[in-house]
Amino acid sequence: MFLEINGANLNVEVLGVQGAPVLIAHHGGGGIGSLAEPRETFGPLSDLFRVIVFDARGCGLSEAVPPYSHAQWAADVDALREWAGAEQIVVAGGSYGGFIALEYAIAYPDRVRAMILRDTSADRSNLAIARENARTQTRVEVNWENFDRYWSGNIRDDADLKTCWAELIPLYDFEYDPVAAAARVEAGSYRHEAHNWCFQHNAPVYDLKPALATVSCPTLVTVGRADWVTPVSSSQTIAELIPDAQLVVFEKSGHSPQFEEAELFQQTMRDFLADAVPEAVAS
């Protein structure tokens, strides 16, 4: 369904029953993301939670109404919380969606019951590490002009974004399957305006480390051991700076342990939520 949220029509899906505790998950990828990934990742929790997933403004099928700033995307999460009638939520996000989950927990601390993060970073230092990881890997030959245009937000159009993403996707998996990777590229959503905003405007000023000590909610921080773009060190920093954080490293995963070690990932979330939101499990 489409909901008008802060002046933009957003594509929203709700799983689970009315009255259950609410979990809102933000997709990753900036302009290459959509609700498909958090629906698959967090949808199985709909037996315990009312799970809300959505295409962020300027992404997926949602309306392109700038700004595509972290503050605006976090405000959209809060408007969805209000629409759902929840005083507090579990906020979740992977990769770029983790940026927004962190921004939300900092900006709206009284609204967060618990937080789940997956393969994310609290600042932009991961980009320098990612470039070095791309330089030293032997899986594919990198087109450095496209690589640098992608990560600096200088994409020409949606087709160009798809092309650049197709060149990068082999780096993301623990075990590279070219057929599966190509299928993910074809199934993706490409919105170059939002992508460019992320890396021209958001990334240069992104550094939440000084504020992480103020995050008071229970937090699960997950990451794949072989994640090349938001490496284990980025998750370690988050877990060290948030007072009540638990770090779990998935040893046979790259950037997507929610898919690469799906059963273990689901159980890890459920074990965390049984402590953080016990009434959800009890009900």
Helices and strands as residue ranges (DSSP letters): E 2-5, E 8-15, E 22-26, G 30-32, H 36-42, G 43-47, E 50-54, H 70-84, E 89-94, H 96-107, G 109-111, E 112-118, H 125-136, H 144-152, H 158-168, G 169-171, H 178-187, H 192-197, I 198-202, G 203-205, G 209-214, E 219-224, H 232-241, E 245-250, H 257-260, H 262-276, H 278-282
